[in-house]
Amino acid sequence: MRIWKFGDNVDTDQIIPAEYLTTGDAKKLAAHAFAKVRPEIPKEVKEGDVIVAGENFGCI
């Protein structure tokens, strides 16, 4: 298990950048998760990993 740590105020555009919201396919979306702020995540994340973040995670 790996823990991916983020700070406060991680908005939805950081989680999935808007240009990748052209599909509802979870696997395709996951391939671009955090692409602009932590580009290594889609390649390195494994099942069972955990995201830990501060306040306002997923804020608009």
Phi, psi and omega per residue, in radians:
M1 nan 2.455 3.090
R2 -2.162 2.539 3.089
I3 -1.891 2.219 3.102
W4 -1.801 1.985 -3.024
K5 -1.773 2.321 3.079
F6 -2.230 2.799 3.095
G7 -1.554 -2.658 3.134
D8 -1.431 2.817 2.970
N9 1.022 0.832 3.036
V10 -1.513 1.863 -3.063
D11 -1.515 2.993 -3.056
T12 -1.102 -0.506 3.108
D13 -1.231 -0.433 3.059
Q14 -1.374 -0.546 -3.137
I15 -1.265 -0.938 3.033
I16 -2.326 1.863 3.135
P17 -1.001 2.462 -3.019
A18 -0.937 -0.616 -3.097
E19 -1.153 -0.239 3.112
Y20 -1.718 0.034 -3.117
L21 -1.512 0.714 3.125
T22 -1.718 0.091 -3.123
T23 -2.488 2.776 3.032
G24 -1.859 0.054 -3.117
D25 -1.267 2.013 -3.062
A26 -1.036 -0.668 -3.138
K27 -1.167 -0.689 3.104
K28 -1.195 -0.686 3.091
L29 -1.136 -0.758 -3.133
A30 -1.052 -0.544 3.140
A31 -1.125 -0.272 -3.115
H32 -2.086 0.163 -3.133
A33 -1.051 2.251 3.112
F34 1.028 0.438 -3.040
A35 -0.958 -0.602 -3.075
K36 -1.609 -0.416 -3.087
V37 -1.826 -0.501 3.111
R38 -2.540 1.242 -3.011
P39 -1.042 -0.291 3.137
E40 -1.338 -0.348 -3.041
I41 -1.018 -0.898 -3.100
P42 -1.006 -0.518 -3.122
K43 -1.470 -0.525 -2.996
E44 -1.843 -0.303 -3.083
V45 -1.179 2.488 3.138
K46 -2.198 2.757 3.076
E47 -0.998 2.335 -3.130
G48 1.700 -0.206 3.061
D49 -1.141 2.774 -3.073
V50 -2.240 2.446 3.006
I51 -1.773 2.264 3.072
V52 -2.089 2.245 -3.116
A53 -2.462 2.845 3.115
G54 -1.428 -2.663 -3.108
E55 -1.191 2.647 3.052
N56 1.131 0.591 3.044
F57 -1.190 2.220 -3.117
G58 1.445 0.267 3.138
C59 -1.244 2.758 -3.122
I60 -1.579 nan nan
